[in-house]
Amino acid sequence: MSPVLDNLDLYWQGFLTSLGIIGWALVGSLLLGTLIAAFRVSPVASLRAFGSAWVTVVRNCPLTIVLFFMAFGLPEVGINVSFYTFGVIGLIIYTSAFVCEAIRSGINSVSAGQAEAARAIGLPFTKTLTQVVLPQALRATVPPLGSVQIAMFKNSAVVGAFGVGGDLWSVGRNLTSAQGYAFIPVLTGVAIGYLIITLTAGALLAVLERKVAIAR
């Protein structure tokens, strides 16, 4: 394990960069996924069609295809930002489809009488969804949403293969290819970094699930 111990500073910086990617993708995918879920249950047919098409296309595309499109397709039409930004946006788009379906399943678990009662007192669709349905639905979506986000944490390693510098995956690649360290111990250090992230997230998710269960 000397390659890891000798390069702890690089691993630490890679760990922080990976956390940054995960943090942006977590917030972005939750917001975008919730919006697409609202489209999917909207009374407006065009919004429902858009939401359905988004989920069908994105969820059935491999993450690498989405990232290739972001990193190499968008520059072809004049959209140029850093690979870090492309990677984060691609991860947000890909994860949002799974977040949408998790939230939509939670919305469907709420009794139809709740929405009918809200409409009976004159609440429009947006207020019915945000003030009545979603607060109840989100409790039911904690386990599936947690699984989706933990999968996204692991998928963030794929982003490192598309030119994002300084993350855990890039650190491992540079240590093996540029500095000649042995492959197994270097990747063991990378795996430990991701295990710390995912195991911590899993523990926090378990605590949240217990609190939600008590709240019910």
C-alpha positions as CSV (number, residue, x, y, z in Angstrom):
1,M,0.0,0.0,0.0
2,S,3.0,2.3,-0.2
3,P,1.7,4.0,-3.5
4,V,-1.3,5.1,-1.5
5,L,0.6,6.2,1.6
6,D,3.2,8.0,-0.5
7,N,0.5,10.0,-2.4
8,L,-2.1,10.6,0.3
9,D,-2.2,14.3,-0.6
10,L,-3.2,13.4,-4.2
11,Y,-5.8,11.0,-3.0
12,W,-7.2,13.6,-0.6
13,Q,-7.5,16.2,-3.4
14,G,-9.1,13.5,-5.7
15,F,-11.5,12.6,-2.9
16,L,-12.6,16.3,-2.5
17,T,-13.0,16.7,-6.3
18,S,-15.1,13.6,-6.5
19,L,-17.2,14.9,-3.6
20,G,-17.7,18.1,-5.6
21,I,-18.9,16.2,-8.6
22,I,-21.2,14.1,-6.5
23,G,-22.6,17.1,-4.6
24,W,-23.5,19.1,-7.8
25,A,-25.0,15.9,-9.4
26,L,-27.0,15.1,-6.3
27,V,-28.6,18.5,-6.1
28,G,-29.1,18.9,-9.8
29,S,-30.6,15.4,-10.4
30,L,-33.0,15.8,-7.5
31,L,-34.2,19.2,-8.9
32,L,-34.4,18.1,-12.5
33,G,-35.9,14.7,-11.6
34,T,-38.6,16.2,-9.5
35,L,-39.4,18.6,-12.3
36,I,-39.7,15.8,-14.9
37,A,-41.8,13.8,-12.4
38,A,-44.2,16.8,-12.2
39,F,-44.3,16.8,-16.0
40,R,-45.2,13.1,-16.0
41,V,-48.2,13.6,-13.8
42,S,-49.3,17.0,-15.3
43,P,-52.8,17.4,-16.7
44,V,-51.1,19.1,-19.7
45,A,-50.7,16.4,-22.4
46,S,-47.6,18.0,-24.0
47,L,-45.8,18.1,-20.7
48,R,-46.7,14.4,-20.0
49,A,-45.4,13.5,-23.4
50,F,-42.1,15.4,-22.8
51,G,-41.6,13.8,-19.4
52,S,-42.3,10.3,-20.8
53,A,-39.9,10.8,-23.7
54,W,-37.2,12.1,-21.4
55,V,-37.3,9.1,-19.2
56,T,-37.6,6.6,-22.1
57,V,-34.6,8.0,-24.0
58,V,-32.3,8.9,-21.1
59,R,-33.0,5.8,-18.9
60,N,-32.3,3.5,-21.9
61,C,-29.1,5.1,-22.9
62,P,-25.8,4.0,-21.3
63,L,-24.1,6.7,-19.2
64,T,-21.1,6.6,-21.5
65,I,-23.3,7.6,-24.5
66,V,-24.7,10.5,-22.5
67,L,-21.2,11.6,-21.5
68,F,-19.8,11.2,-25.0
69,F,-22.7,13.4,-26.3
70,M,-22.0,16.1,-23.7
71,A,-18.3,16.1,-24.1
72,F,-17.9,15.7,-27.9
73,G,-21.4,16.4,-29.4
74,L,-22.2,19.7,-27.8
75,P,-18.9,21.4,-28.9
76,E,-19.9,20.5,-32.5
77,V,-22.8,22.9,-32.2
78,G,-20.8,25.6,-30.5
79,I,-21.4,24.8,-26.8
80,N,-18.0,24.8,-25.1
81,V,-17.4,24.5,-21.4
82,S,-15.0,22.6,-19.2
83,F,-15.0,18.8,-19.2
84,Y,-15.8,19.1,-15.5
85,T,-19.0,21.0,-16.3
86,F,-19.9,18.6,-19.2
87,G,-19.4,15.6,-16.9
88,V,-21.5,17.0,-14.1
89,I,-24.3,18.0,-16.5
90,G,-24.2,14.6,-18.1
91,L,-24.4,12.8,-14.8
92,I,-27.3,15.1,-13.7
93,I,-29.3,14.3,-16.9
94,Y,-28.7,10.6,-16.7
95,T,-29.6,10.3,-13.0
96,S,-32.6,12.6,-13.3
97,A,-34.5,9.9,-15.3
98,F,-34.2,7.4,-12.4
99,V,-35.0,10.1,-9.8
100,C,-38.1,11.0,-11.8
101,E,-39.4,7.4,-11.7
102,A,-38.7,7.0,-8.0
103,I,-40.6,10.2,-7.3
104,R,-43.4,9.3,-9.6
105,S,-43.9,6.0,-7.9
106,G,-44.1,7.9,-4.6
107,I,-46.7,10.3,-6.1
108,N,-48.8,7.3,-7.2
109,S,-48.6,5.9,-3.7
110,V,-50.5,8.9,-2.3
111,S,-54.2,8.4,-2.0
112,A,-56.1,10.0,-4.9
113,G,-58.5,11.5,-2.3
114,Q,-55.7,13.8,-1.1
115,A,-55.5,15.5,-4.5
116,E,-59.3,15.5,-5.0
117,A,-59.7,17.2,-1.6
118,A,-57.1,19.8,-2.6
119,R,-58.8,20.5,-5.9
120,A,-62.2,20.7,-4.1
121,I,-61.0,23.7,-2.0
122,G,-59.7,25.4,-5.2
123,L,-56.0,24.6,-5.2
124,P,-54.5,24.6,-8.7
125,F,-52.4,21.7,-9.9
126,T,-49.0,23.3,-8.9
127,K,-50.1,23.9,-5.3
128,T,-51.8,20.6,-5.0
129,L,-48.6,18.9,-6.1
130,T,-46.1,20.9,-4.1
131,Q,-48.1,21.5,-0.9
132,V,-50.2,18.3,-0.6
133,V,-48.9,15.4,-2.7
134,L,-45.1,15.8,-2.9
135,P,-44.6,16.2,0.9
136,Q,-46.4,12.8,1.4
137,A,-44.8,11.2,-1.6
138,L,-41.2,12.0,-0.6
139,R,-41.5,9.9,2.5
140,A,-42.3,6.9,0.4
141,T,-39.5,7.6,-2.0
142,V,-36.6,7.8,0.5
143,P,-35.4,4.1,0.0
144,P,-35.6,4.1,-3.9
145,L,-34.1,7.6,-4.1
146,G,-31.3,6.6,-1.8
147,S,-30.5,3.7,-4.0
148,V,-30.5,5.9,-7.1
149,Q,-28.2,8.4,-5.6
150,I,-25.7,5.8,-4.3
151,A,-25.6,4.4,-7.8
152,M,-24.9,7.9,-9.0
153,F,-22.0,8.2,-6.5
154,K,-20.4,5.1,-8.2
155,N,-21.2,6.4,-11.7
156,S,-19.3,9.5,-10.9
157,A,-16.1,7.4,-11.4
158,V,-17.1,7.1,-15.1
159,V,-17.1,10.9,-15.4
160,G,-13.3,10.9,-14.6
161,A,-12.7,8.9,-17.8
162,F,-13.9,11.9,-19.8
163,G,-11.1,14.4,-19.1
164,V,-12.2,15.6,-15.6
165,G,-8.9,16.2,-13.9
166,G,-8.2,15.7,-10.2
167,D,-10.9,13.3,-9.2
168,L,-10.2,9.9,-7.6
169,W,-10.3,8.0,-10.9
170,S,-7.9,10.5,-12.5
171,V,-5.5,10.2,-9.6
172,G,-5.4,6.5,-10.0
173,R,-4.9,6.7,-13.7
174,N,-2.1,9.2,-13.4
175,L,-0.3,7.2,-10.8
176,T,-0.3,4.1,-12.9
177,S,0.3,5.5,-16.3
178,A,2.4,8.6,-15.7
179,Q,4.3,7.6,-12.6
180,G,4.5,3.8,-13.1
181,Y,3.0,2.7,-9.8
182,A,1.6,-0.8,-9.5
183,F,-2.0,-1.1,-10.7
184,I,-3.5,-3.1,-7.9
185,P,-2.5,-1.0,-4.9
186,V,-3.3,2.3,-6.6
187,L,-6.8,1.2,-7.6
188,T,-7.3,-0.2,-4.1
189,G,-6.8,3.3,-2.8
190,V,-9.3,4.6,-5.3
191,A,-11.8,1.9,-4.3
192,I,-11.3,2.8,-0.6
193,G,-12.2,6.4,-1.4
194,Y,-15.4,5.5,-3.1
195,L,-16.3,3.0,-0.4
196,I,-15.9,5.8,2.2
197,I,-18.4,7.9,0.2
198,T,-20.9,5.2,-0.5
199,L,-20.8,3.5,3.0
200,T,-21.3,6.9,4.7
201,A,-24.2,7.7,2.3
202,G,-25.7,4.3,3.1
203,A,-25.5,4.9,6.8
204,L,-27.1,8.4,6.5
205,L,-29.8,6.9,4.4
206,A,-30.6,4.3,7.0
207,V,-30.9,7.0,9.7
208,L,-33.2,9.0,7.4
209,E,-35.4,5.9,6.7
210,R,-35.8,5.3,10.4
211,K,-36.8,8.9,11.0
212,V,-39.3,8.8,8.2
213,A,-40.7,5.6,9.5
214,I,-41.2,7.1,13.0
215,A,-42.8,10.2,11.4
216,R,-45.4,8.1,9.8
